[in-house]
């Protein structure tokens, strides 16, 4: 199938992860660089998932890409929105957690099972002190930021909250999500948080490209 010339594949994040990998492999580090790079690549794929979810909402709401739009046009709007929002929020939280796991690995961190994430970062670092320069370790401070807290709370709200929805045939999109105490429309919210997640990923990669310097 020919690619749509209006929608070239966005591989910038994956390309950036590969660039970080090439740099780190020249340093002959004593940690498992390959495992960390798999996590970083996983974060890039999840960022793409968040953008896809936002794109699905745009396709449903507007007259773009008729073939794709027609494939979902018969779905209930409220259910379609919730599925896309849930996908976006989950993907972004996972992407940031994978970034944290990659940083933890590169600092020599190790867990007996699974990988660390931003919510377990403090406990895991206490058990396994990291040999990470200060500037690199500061990236994980985003776990204390209001933006991350809002993202996590919204993810929990979208994923776990029981919702009562009244759907009106032919009505425009009306679903909103609580974000930082403010009710937000899903199109604007998914666009903004996707950009936020991508910026955190790019910031980490920029830091890793200076590894191991301060």
C-alpha positions in Angstrom: 0.0 0.0 0.0 1.3 3.4 -0.9 2.0 5.8 2.0 -0.2 8.8 2.2 2.2 11.7 1.1 0.4 14.0 3.5 1.3 11.8 6.5 5.0 10.8 6.4 6.0 8.6 9.3 7.2 10.5 12.3 10.3 8.6 13.5 12.1 11.6 15.1 11.9 10.2 18.6 13.1 6.7 17.6 15.9 8.3 15.5 16.9 10.3 18.6 16.9 7.1 20.8 19.2 5.5 18.2 21.5 8.5 18.2 21.7 8.2 22.0 22.5 4.6 21.6 25.3 5.2 19.2 26.8 7.7 21.6 26.6 5.6 24.7 28.1 2.5 23.0 31.2 4.5 22.3 31.8 5.1 26.0 32.3 1.4 27.0 30.2 1.8 30.1 30.1 -1.0 32.7 26.3 -1.1 32.7 23.8 -2.9 30.4 23.5 -0.2 27.7 21.4 -2.4 25.4 18.8 -3.0 28.1 18.6 0.8 28.7 18.3 1.5 25.0 15.4 -1.0 24.6 13.6 0.9 27.3 14.3 4.3 25.6 13.1 3.0 22.3 10.0 1.7 24.0 9.4 5.2 25.3 9.6 6.5 21.7 7.0 4.0 20.5 4.7 5.0 23.3 5.0 8.6 22.4 3.9 7.7 18.9 0.9 5.9 20.5 -0.1 9.1 22.2 0.1 11.1 19.0 -1.9 8.4 17.2 -4.6 8.6 19.8 -4.8 12.4 19.4 -4.9 11.9 15.6 -7.8 9.5 15.9 -9.8 12.1 17.8 -9.0 14.6 15.0 -10.0 12.2 12.3 -13.3 11.5 14.1 -14.1 15.2 14.6 -13.1 16.5 11.2 -13.3 15.6 7.5 -9.7 14.5 7.3 -8.6 11.2 5.7 -12.0 9.9 4.7 -10.9 6.2 4.5 -9.7 6.1 8.1 -12.6 8.3 9.3 -15.1 5.9 7.8 -13.6 2.9 9.5 -14.6 4.4 12.9 -17.6 6.6 12.0 -20.1 4.0 13.2 -18.6 3.8 16.7 -20.4 5.6 19.6 -18.7 9.0 19.9 -18.3 8.9 23.7 -16.8 5.4 23.7 -14.5 6.3 20.8 -13.3 9.4 22.7 -12.7 7.5 25.9 -10.8 4.8 24.1 -8.5 7.3 22.4 -8.0 9.4 25.6 -7.2 6.3 27.6 -4.7 5.3 25.0 -3.1 8.7 25.0 -2.8 9.0 28.8 -1.6 5.4 29.3 1.0 5.8 26.5 2.4 9.0 27.9 2.7 7.7 31.5 4.3 4.5 30.2 6.8 6.5 28.0 7.9 8.6 31.0 8.3 5.5 33.1 10.4 3.8 30.4 12.6 6.9 30.3 13.1 6.7 34.1 13.8 2.9 33.8 16.5 3.6 31.1 18.1 6.3 33.3 18.1 4.0 36.3 19.8 1.2 34.2 22.4 3.5 32.9 23.2 4.7 36.4 23.9 1.1 37.5 20.5 0.6 39.1 19.0 -2.9 39.3 15.7 -4.4 40.5 15.2 -8.0 41.4 12.1 -8.1 39.2 10.9 -5.7 36.5 11.9 -2.2 35.9 11.7 0.9 38.0 9.3 3.8 37.2 8.8 7.3 38.3 6.5 6.3 41.2 9.0 3.7 42.5 12.1 5.8 41.7 12.8 7.1 45.3 12.5 3.7 46.9 14.6 2.0 44.2 17.4 4.6 44.4 17.6 4.2 48.1 18.2 0.5 47.7 20.6 1.0 44.7 22.4 4.3 44.8 23.1 5.5 41.3 26.4 6.6 39.8 24.7 9.3 37.7 26.0 12.9 37.4 23.8 15.5 39.0 22.4 17.0 35.8 21.4 13.6 34.5 19.6 12.5 37.7 17.7 15.8 37.9 15.6 14.7 34.9 13.7 12.3 37.2 12.7 15.3 39.4 9.8 15.7 37.0 8.0 13.1 39.2 7.5 15.9 41.7 6.2 18.4 39.1 2.6 19.6 38.9 2.5 18.6 35.2 3.4 15.0 35.9 1.0 14.8 38.8 -1.8 16.2 36.6 -1.0 13.7 33.9 -1.0 10.8 36.4 -4.2 11.9 38.0 -5.9 12.3 34.6 -4.7 8.8 33.6 -6.1 7.3 36.7 -9.4 9.3 36.2 -9.8 8.1 32.6 -8.8 4.5 33.3 -10.4 3.8 36.7 -13.3 6.2 37.1 -16.8 5.0 36.5 -18.6 7.3 34.1 -22.2 7.9 33.3 -22.6 9.2 29.8 -25.6 10.4 27.9 -25.1 10.2 24.2 -27.1 12.3 21.8 -27.1 11.1 18.2 -25.6 13.7 15.9 -24.3 15.8 18.8 -20.8 17.2 18.7 -18.0 16.0 21.0 -18.6 17.0 24.6 -16.4 14.7 26.6 -14.1 16.5 29.0 -11.3 15.3 31.4 -10.3 16.8 34.7 -6.7 18.0 34.4 -5.2 19.9 37.3 -8.6 20.8 38.7 -9.9 22.2 35.3 -12.3 20.5 33.0 -10.5 20.2 29.6 -11.8 19.2 26.2 -10.1 16.0 24.9 -8.7 17.4 21.6 -6.8 20.2 23.3 -5.8 18.1 26.2 -4.4 15.2 24.2 -2.4 17.6 22.0 -0.9 19.4 24.9 0.1 16.4 27.0 1.5 14.7 23.9 3.8 17.7 23.4 4.7 17.6 27.1 5.6 14.0 27.0 7.7 14.4 23.9 9.6 17.3 25.4 10.5 15.2 28.5 11.8 12.5 26.2 13.8 14.9 24.1 15.2 16.6 27.2 16.4 13.2 28.6 18.0 12.3 25.2 19.8 15.6 25.1 21.1 14.9 28.6 22.2 11.4 27.7 24.1 12.7 24.6 26.3 14.5 27.1 26.9 11.4 29.2 29.0 11.0 31.3 29.9 14.7 31.5 28.2 17.0 34.0 
